[in-house]
Amino acid sequence: MKRSVIIGASAGLGRALAERLAALGHNLFLVASDQRDLAPLAGDLTIRFGVDVTVLAADLYRVDAGLIRERALSALGGVDNLLLIAGFSAPAIDRGAITPEMVDRMITINLSAMIQVVNAFLPELANAQGGNLVGAGSVAAVRGRRSNMVYGAAKRGLEGYFESCRHWLANKAGARVQFYRLGYLETQMVFGQKLPFPALHPDAAAAAIVAHFGQDTGTRYLPRWWWLVMTLIRLIPWVIFKRLEI
Ligand SMILES: NC(=O)c1ccc[n+]([C@@H]2O[C@H](COP(=O)([O-])OP(=O)(O)OC[C@H]3O[C@@H](n4cnc5c(N)ncnc54)[C@H](OP(=O)(O)O)[C@@H]3O)[C@@H](O)[C@H]2O)c1
């Protein structure tokens, strides 16, 4: 039986991945901040799919990666797949100066907590033959804009770390690395926002991510058509780009 750890599993894409992996028979270790979301999810997955599901309520803003690793290993007996899905953005305010606390929160949840968790699991990932390390980035990280300034920077940093993990794991018989520059998803993160492009359902995103398990894909767009959009945005000359409200 495969063993998967999902960080940010109680909602949106993380929850869709938990369901999909449970349906495939994976035993799961799920992390999010609220036990009231995690406990019913674990019960539901156990009943529907007959898998073992252990949860840990932990705030990534005050992450203890050693504790997550210890609890996951004790529950699962090892790890094949580590999926770092949690993210935190505040597009309404993340433009120009924001409070130091908000800068710290966005950098911690999107970048440093993620690095701490991956770092804690590197010994397992190095030996997880057939396993996967999956990261959730964002198209917001591809070209810096006056919106999502700190969020975009944190996700770009995360992308860099995953690139390094891919290189570190490449000469080992361990996990393979897949990092996604995600476009809009139909989740609470974009609730109420007017979006310029269609949003992908989290179930469809989860299906695509699981379909790529085992592949050494590195960084890719999800959905793929965002490649064209972001390539065109990157090609816009600065004299025009600086006037655009995007
Ligand atoms: N939605 C989009 O349009 C979009 C676009 C581009 C990239 N992304 C990225 O895609 C990933 C998934 O997004 P999503 O829309 O599915 O997110 P979501 O619906 O907001 O769910 C986020 C998950 O992360 C957990 N989480 C957030 N902050 C946490 C914290 N401090 N401690 C512990 N857990 C925490 C949440 O649990 P709690 O509620 O318990 O905190 C939840 O389970 C994120 O990395 C996001 O940045 C999303």
The ligand as an SDF file (V2000), in Angstrom:
LIG
                    3D

 48 52  0  0  0  0  0  0  0  0999 V2000
   -6.9390   28.7570   -5.9320 N   0  0  0  0  0  0  0  0  0  0  0  0
   -6.2280   29.2750   -6.9190 C   0  0  0  0  0  0  0  0  0  0  0  0
   -6.7670   29.9170   -7.8480 O   0  0  0  0  0  0  0  0  0  0  0  0
   -4.7350   29.0820   -6.9710 C   0  0  0  0  0  0  0  0  0  0  0  0
   -4.0260   29.6450   -8.0370 C   0  0  0  0  0  0  0  0  0  0  0  0
   -2.6580   29.4530   -8.1020 C   0  0  0  0  0  0  0  0  0  0  0  0
   -2.0140   28.7040   -7.1150 C   0  0  0  0  0  0  0  0  0  0  0  0
   -2.7440   28.1910   -6.0920 N   0  0  0  0  0  0  0  0  0  0  0  0
   -2.0150   27.4100   -5.0840 C   0  0  0  0  0  0  0  0  0  0  0  0
   -2.5680   26.1090   -5.0940 O   0  0  0  0  0  0  0  0  0  0  0  0
   -2.5030   25.5490   -3.7770 C   0  0  0  0  0  0  0  0  0  0  0  0
   -3.8780   25.0400   -3.3810 C   0  0  0  0  0  0  0  0  0  0  0  0
   -4.7630   26.1430   -3.4000 O   0  0  0  0  0  0  0  0  0  0  0  0
   -6.2950   25.9850   -2.9780 P   0  0  0  0  0  0  0  0  0  0  0  0
   -7.0250   27.0490   -3.7220 O   0  0  0  0  0  0  0  0  0  0  0  0
   -6.7090   24.5800   -3.0760 O   0  0  0  0  0  0  0  0  0  0  0  0
   -6.2170   26.4280   -1.4250 O   0  0  0  0  0  0  0  0  0  0  0  0
   -7.3720   26.4380   -0.3410 P   0  0  0  0  0  0  0  0  0  0  0  0
   -8.6670   25.9570   -0.8940 O   0  0  0  0  0  0  0  0  0  0  0  0
   -7.3270   27.7910    0.3020 O   0  0  0  0  0  0  0  0  0  0  0  0
   -6.8480   25.3370    0.7150 O   0  0  0  0  0  0  0  0  0  0  0  0
   -5.6260   25.5540    1.3290 C   0  0  0  0  0  0  0  0  0  0  0  0
   -5.2930   24.3800    2.2190 C   0  0  0  0  0  0  0  0  0  0  0  0
   -4.0810   24.7240    2.9040 O   0  0  0  0  0  0  0  0  0  0  0  0
   -4.3140   24.7220    4.3110 C   0  0  0  0  0  0  0  0  0  0  0  0
   -3.6100   25.8110    4.9670 N   0  0  0  0  0  0  0  0  0  0  0  0
   -3.5750   27.1120    4.5950 C   0  0  0  0  0  0  0  0  0  0  0  0
   -2.8890   27.8210    5.5080 N   0  0  0  0  0  0  0  0  0  0  0  0
   -2.4910   26.9320    6.4730 C   0  0  0  0  0  0  0  0  0  0  0  0
   -1.7640   27.0580    7.6640 C   0  0  0  0  0  0  0  0  0  0  0  0
   -1.2900   28.2350    8.1050 N   0  0  0  0  0  0  0  0  0  0  0  0
   -1.5240   25.9440    8.3920 N   0  0  0  0  0  0  0  0  0  0  0  0
   -2.0050   24.7420    7.9940 C   0  0  0  0  0  0  0  0  0  0  0  0
   -2.6990   24.5670    6.8670 N   0  0  0  0  0  0  0  0  0  0  0  0
   -2.9480   25.6610    6.1140 C   0  0  0  0  0  0  0  0  0  0  0  0
   -5.8270   24.9320    4.4560 C   0  0  0  0  0  0  0  0  0  0  0  0
   -6.2470   24.4160    5.6970 O   0  0  0  0  0  0  0  0  0  0  0  0
   -6.8740   25.3840    6.8290 P   0  0  0  0  0  0  0  0  0  0  0  0
   -8.1030   25.9750    6.2080 O   0  0  0  0  0  0  0  0  0  0  0  0
   -7.1230   24.4780    7.9670 O   0  0  0  0  0  0  0  0  0  0  0  0
   -5.8470   26.4280    7.1310 O   0  0  0  0  0  0  0  0  0  0  0  0
   -6.3500   24.1300    3.2870 C   0  0  0  0  0  0  0  0  0  0  0  0
   -6.3970   22.7750    3.6240 O   0  0  0  0  0  0  0  0  0  0  0  0
   -1.9610   26.6590   -2.8830 C   0  0  0  0  0  0  0  0  0  0  0  0
   -0.5820   26.4620   -2.6920 O   0  0  0  0  0  0  0  0  0  0  0  0
   -2.2000   27.9120   -3.6770 C   0  0  0  0  0  0  0  0  0  0  0  0
   -1.2650   28.9210   -3.3470 O   0  0  0  0  0  0  0  0  0  0  0  0
   -4.0800   28.3500   -5.9830 C   0  0  0  0  0  0  0  0  0  0  0  0
  1  2  1  0
  2  3  2  0
  2  4  1  0
  4  5  1  0
  4 48  2  0
  5  6  2  0
  6  7  1  0
  7  8  2  0
  8  9  1  0
  8 48  1  0
  9 10  1  0
  9 46  1  0
 10 11  1  0
 11 12  1  0
 11 44  1  0
 12 13  1  0
 13 14  1  0
 14 15  2  0
 14 16  1  0
 14 17  1  0
 17 18  1  0
 18 19  2  0
 18 20  1  0
 18 21  1  0
 21 22  1  0
 22 23  1  0
 23 24  1  0
 23 42  1  0
 24 25  1  0
 25 26  1  0
 25 36  1  0
 26 27  1  0
 26 35  1  0
 27 28  2  0
 28 29  1  0
 29 30  1  0
 29 35  2  0
 30 31  1  0
 30 32  2  0
 32 33  1  0
 33 34  2  0
 34 35  1  0
 36 37  1  0
 36 42  1  0
 37 38  1  0
 38 39  2  0
 38 40  1  0
 38 41  1  0
 42 43  1  0
 44 45  1  0
 44 46  1  0
 46 47  1  0
M  CHG  2   8   1  16  -1
M  END
$$$$
